[in-house]
Amino acid sequence: MDDEIFDNYITAGKIAKKYRDEAAAMVKPGVLILDVVEFAEQAILSEGAEIAFPVNISLNDAAAHDTASEGDERVFSKGDVVKVDLGVHIEGYVADTAVTVDLGDHKSLVEASSNALDAVIALVKPGITTGELGGAVEAEIEKKGYRPVSNLTGHGLGKFLLHGIPIIPNVSINGGTVIEEGMVFAVEPFASTGSGQVTDGQRVEIFSQISKKQTRLPSARRLMKDIEKRKTLPFSRRWYKTPNKDINLVRLCQQGILRGYPVLHDVSGSYVSQKEHTLIVTEDGCIVTTA
């Protein structure tokens, strides 16, 4: 990693932290989810940075992948457990960070994911394995009486790469990837009052390009011309206004050009908390870019 790349990661992290915290401060009963999402996305752009993925606002049993739709009328309610997850990139180098806002009486649940993240940060250094990091997440969350979400993980970050190596599990595994100096990755423990397993819901507002293929419909080609500017990074349905957009998104997914990301839920009636930071591994520890 040269100095320019390092500086891009650090700058992206500072911007992500700033607007994660400002967006979280807006989360109050009666406030439109759409207002928080649009504020954060426009604020990132106003800094001269780019949006790494649509701002995620996931409520209660929804752990991830929800964002506001166009004209979304949903509001926050008293009692909600709200995950605010956003990403910023500078020249493709990503900062990914999340925080949970408790609008009810879920302080212990929020602490569980936060404590798990702190435990991982304290352990990260060259030579430790991802299995050991997952064990630290699991231990801290179970100490509070909750379940780690075992089928969600932290993930490596690279240039225009949001989910790469290493994978950081939220449960203990044997072995795993050995952490090396210069690695950049996001750690995101999820704690749940439910099963500790998430499944796909029906709502799909986020997509990304997964292949390059020709499509015959002119309106689909126009849409893809805009989507390709994302360089495979995820985008929101809400961002595009082209004719027949919704039909084309379905067709492009069916053709294997795009992938949709359904909202991920634990069991109905449960609550999930999340906390996430981006780390750069150093010779004897790590730098947290989003703290």
C-alpha positions as CSV (number, residue, x, y, z in Angstrom):
1,M,0.0,0.0,0.0
2,D,1.5,3.3,-1.1
3,D,1.0,6.6,0.7
4,E,-1.7,7.8,-1.8
5,I,-3.8,4.7,-1.3
6,F,-3.4,4.9,2.5
7,D,-4.5,8.5,2.4
8,N,-7.5,7.7,0.4
9,Y,-8.6,5.0,2.9
10,I,-8.0,7.5,5.8
11,T,-10.0,10.3,4.1
12,A,-12.9,8.0,3.2
13,G,-12.9,6.8,6.8
14,K,-13.2,10.3,8.2
15,I,-16.0,11.2,5.9
16,A,-17.9,8.0,6.7
17,K,-17.5,8.5,10.4
18,K,-18.8,12.1,10.2
19,Y,-22.0,11.2,8.3
20,R,-22.6,7.9,10.0
21,D,-22.8,9.9,13.3
22,E,-24.9,12.7,11.8
23,A,-27.3,10.3,10.2
24,A,-27.6,8.4,13.4
25,A,-28.4,11.6,15.3
26,M,-31.4,12.1,12.9
27,V,-33.0,8.8,13.8
28,K,-36.0,9.7,16.0
29,P,-39.6,8.6,16.1
30,G,-41.6,10.1,13.3
31,V,-38.7,10.9,11.1
32,L,-38.8,9.6,7.5
33,I,-36.3,6.9,6.7
34,L,-36.0,8.5,3.3
35,D,-34.9,11.8,4.8
36,V,-32.0,10.2,6.7
37,V,-30.8,8.2,3.7
38,E,-30.9,11.1,1.3
39,F,-29.2,13.4,3.8
40,A,-26.3,11.0,4.2
41,E,-25.9,10.2,0.6
42,Q,-26.0,13.9,-0.5
43,A,-23.6,14.8,2.3
44,I,-21.0,12.2,1.2
45,L,-21.2,13.6,-2.4
46,S,-20.9,17.2,-1.1
47,E,-17.4,16.3,0.3
48,G,-16.2,15.3,-3.1
49,A,-16.3,11.7,-2.2
50,E,-18.4,8.9,-3.7
51,I,-21.0,6.6,-2.2
52,A,-19.7,3.0,-1.9
53,F,-23.1,1.5,-1.5
54,P,-26.6,2.9,-0.8
55,V,-27.1,4.0,2.8
56,N,-28.7,1.0,4.6
57,I,-31.4,1.6,7.2
58,S,-32.5,-1.8,8.6
59,L,-35.1,-2.0,11.4
60,N,-35.6,-4.5,14.2
61,D,-35.4,-8.1,12.8
62,A,-33.9,-6.8,9.5
63,A,-30.1,-7.0,9.8
64,A,-29.0,-5.6,6.5
65,H,-29.6,-4.5,2.9
66,D,-32.6,-2.3,3.5
67,T,-32.6,1.2,2.1
68,A,-35.3,3.8,1.3
69,S,-37.3,3.4,-1.9
70,E,-38.4,6.3,-4.1
71,G,-41.1,8.2,-2.2
72,D,-40.7,5.9,0.8
73,E,-43.2,6.9,3.6
74,R,-41.9,4.7,6.4
75,V,-40.9,6.5,9.6
76,F,-39.0,5.4,12.7
77,S,-41.1,4.4,15.6
78,K,-40.6,4.2,19.4
79,G,-39.1,0.9,20.3
80,D,-37.2,0.4,17.0
81,V,-33.7,-1.0,16.8
82,V,-32.2,0.9,13.8
83,K,-29.0,-0.1,12.0
84,V,-27.4,2.8,10.0
85,D,-24.8,1.4,7.7
86,L,-22.9,3.5,5.1
87,G,-19.9,3.4,2.9
88,V,-17.7,6.0,1.3
89,H,-15.0,5.6,-1.3
90,I,-12.2,7.8,-2.6
91,E,-10.9,6.6,-6.0
92,G,-12.4,3.2,-5.2
93,Y,-10.9,2.8,-1.7
94,V,-13.7,2.1,0.7
95,A,-14.6,2.9,4.3
96,D,-17.6,0.8,5.6
97,T,-19.1,1.6,8.9
98,A,-22.3,1.1,10.9
99,V,-23.9,1.9,14.2
100,T,-27.2,0.9,15.9
101,V,-29.6,3.4,17.3
102,D,-31.9,2.2,20.1
103,L,-35.3,3.8,20.1
104,G,-36.5,1.4,22.8
105,D,-35.0,-0.5,25.8
106,H,-32.4,-2.5,24.0
107,K,-29.3,-1.1,25.5
108,S,-27.7,-4.5,26.3
109,L,-28.3,-5.8,22.8
110,V,-26.6,-2.7,21.3
111,E,-23.7,-3.1,23.8
112,A,-23.3,-6.8,22.7
113,S,-22.3,-5.9,19.1
114,S,-20.3,-2.9,20.2
115,N,-18.3,-4.9,22.8
116,A,-17.7,-7.7,20.2
117,L,-16.2,-5.1,17.7
118,D,-14.0,-3.7,20.4
119,A,-12.7,-7.1,21.3
120,V,-11.7,-7.8,17.7
121,I,-10.0,-4.5,17.3
122,A,-7.9,-5.2,20.4
123,L,-6.8,-8.6,18.9
124,V,-6.1,-7.7,15.3
125,K,-2.4,-7.9,14.3
126,P,-0.4,-9.9,11.8
127,G,-0.4,-13.6,12.5
128,I,-3.8,-13.9,14.2
129,T,-6.4,-16.0,12.3
130,T,-9.9,-15.0,11.3
131,G,-11.2,-18.0,13.3
132,E,-9.8,-16.5,16.4
133,L,-11.4,-13.1,15.6
134,G,-14.8,-14.9,15.1
135,G,-14.4,-16.6,18.5
136,A,-13.9,-13.2,20.1
137,V,-17.1,-11.9,18.5
138,E,-19.1,-15.0,19.6
139,A,-17.8,-14.9,23.2
140,E,-18.7,-11.2,23.7
141,I,-22.2,-11.5,22.2
142,E,-23.0,-14.7,24.1
143,K,-21.7,-13.1,27.3
144,K,-24.6,-10.7,27.0
145,G,-27.1,-13.5,26.4
146,Y,-27.6,-13.1,22.7
147,R,-26.7,-15.0,19.5
148,P,-24.2,-13.8,17.0
149,V,-25.6,-13.9,13.4
150,S,-23.5,-16.7,12.0
151,N,-24.3,-16.3,8.3
152,L,-23.2,-12.7,8.1
153,T,-19.5,-11.7,8.2
154,G,-17.0,-9.0,8.0
155,H,-15.2,-8.7,4.7
156,G,-12.0,-7.6,2.9
157,L,-12.0,-4.3,1.1
158,G,-10.0,-3.3,-2.0
159,K,-10.2,-0.9,-4.9
160,F,-13.8,-0.9,-6.0
161,L,-14.1,-4.2,-4.0
162,L,-16.6,-4.3,-1.2
163,H,-16.6,-8.0,-0.3
164,G,-13.2,-9.6,-0.6
165,I,-10.7,-11.6,1.4
166,P,-10.4,-12.0,4.4
167,I,-13.8,-13.0,5.6
168,I,-14.3,-12.2,9.3
169,P,-16.8,-14.6,10.8
170,N,-19.1,-13.7,13.7
171,V,-18.6,-17.2,15.3
172,S,-15.5,-19.2,16.1
173,I,-14.1,-21.4,13.3
174,N,-11.1,-23.6,13.1
175,G,-8.2,-21.8,11.3
176,G,-9.3,-19.4,8.7
177,T,-7.2,-16.7,6.9
178,V,-4.0,-15.5,8.6
179,I,-4.1,-11.8,9.0
180,E,-1.3,-9.9,7.3
181,E,0.1,-6.4,7.5
182,G,-1.5,-4.1,4.9
183,M,-4.9,-6.0,4.8
184,V,-7.9,-3.7,4.9
185,F,-11.2,-5.1,6.0
186,A,-14.5,-4.3,7.7
187,V,-15.5,-6.0,11.0
188,E,-19.2,-6.1,11.6
189,P,-20.6,-8.1,14.5
190,F,-24.3,-8.7,14.6
191,A,-26.1,-9.7,17.8
192,S,-29.6,-11.1,17.8
193,T,-32.4,-11.9,20.2
194,G,-33.6,-14.4,17.6
195,S,-32.1,-17.5,15.9
196,G,-28.8,-16.0,14.9
197,Q,-29.5,-16.9,11.2
198,V,-30.8,-14.4,8.6
199,T,-32.8,-15.3,5.5
200,D,-33.9,-13.4,2.4
201,G,-37.0,-11.2,2.6
202,Q,-39.1,-10.1,-0.3
203,R,-38.0,-6.4,-0.4
204,V,-35.2,-5.7,-2.9
205,E,-33.9,-2.2,-3.4
206,I,-30.2,-2.7,-3.8
207,F,-28.4,-4.3,-6.8
208,S,-24.9,-4.6,-8.2
209,Q,-23.5,-5.6,-11.6
210,I,-22.0,-9.1,-11.6
211,S,-21.2,-9.7,-15.3
212,K,-20.9,-7.9,-18.7
213,K,-23.3,-9.2,-21.3
214,Q,-25.2,-7.6,-24.1
215,T,-28.9,-6.8,-23.6
216,R,-31.2,-6.1,-26.6
217,L,-33.7,-3.7,-25.2
218,P,-32.6,0.0,-25.8
219,S,-34.0,1.1,-22.4
220,A,-32.1,-1.6,-20.6
221,R,-28.9,-0.7,-22.5
222,R,-29.4,3.0,-21.4
223,L,-29.8,1.9,-17.8
224,M,-26.7,-0.3,-17.9
225,K,-24.7,2.5,-19.3
226,D,-25.4,4.4,-16.0
227,I,-24.9,1.3,-13.8
228,E,-21.5,0.5,-15.3
229,K,-20.2,3.8,-13.9
230,R,-20.5,2.1,-10.5
231,K,-17.7,-0.3,-11.4
232,T,-19.6,-3.2,-9.7
233,L,-20.3,-1.3,-6.5
234,P,-23.9,-1.6,-5.3
235,F,-26.6,0.9,-6.2
236,S,-30.1,1.7,-5.2
237,R,-33.2,1.3,-7.4
238,R,-34.1,4.8,-6.2
239,W,-31.1,6.4,-7.9
240,Y,-32.2,5.8,-11.5
241,K,-35.2,7.4,-13.4
242,T,-34.9,5.7,-16.8
243,P,-38.1,4.4,-18.5
244,N,-39.2,0.9,-17.6
245,K,-36.5,0.8,-14.8
246,D,-38.2,-1.7,-12.6
247,I,-38.9,-4.2,-15.5
248,N,-35.4,-3.8,-16.7
249,L,-33.9,-4.5,-13.3
250,V,-35.8,-7.7,-13.2
251,R,-34.8,-8.7,-16.7
252,L,-31.1,-7.8,-16.0
253,C,-31.1,-10.0,-12.9
254,Q,-32.7,-12.9,-14.9
255,Q,-30.0,-12.5,-17.5
256,G,-27.3,-12.8,-14.9
257,I,-26.0,-9.2,-15.5
258,L,-27.2,-7.8,-12.1
259,R,-27.7,-9.3,-8.7
260,G,-30.4,-8.2,-6.3
261,Y,-29.8,-8.0,-2.5
262,P,-32.9,-8.9,-0.6
263,V,-33.3,-7.5,2.9
264,L,-31.9,-10.0,5.4
265,H,-34.2,-10.9,8.4
266,D,-33.9,-13.0,11.5
267,V,-37.1,-14.5,12.8
268,S,-40.1,-12.2,13.0
269,G,-40.3,-10.3,16.3
270,S,-36.6,-10.5,17.0
271,Y,-34.2,-7.6,17.2
272,V,-30.7,-7.4,15.7
273,S,-27.9,-4.9,16.5
274,Q,-24.8,-4.2,14.5
275,K,-21.6,-2.2,14.8
276,E,-18.9,-1.9,12.1
277,H,-15.6,-0.3,11.6
278,T,-13.0,-0.4,8.8
279,L,-9.5,-1.5,9.8
280,I,-6.0,-1.3,8.2
281,V,-3.6,-3.9,9.6
282,T,-0.3,-2.5,10.7
283,E,3.0,-4.1,11.9
284,D,1.8,-4.5,15.4
285,G,-2.0,-3.9,15.4
286,C,-4.4,-1.9,13.3
287,I,-5.7,1.6,12.4
288,V,-9.4,2.1,12.7
289,T,-10.3,4.4,9.8
290,T,-13.9,5.0,10.8
291,A,-13.5,5.6,14.6
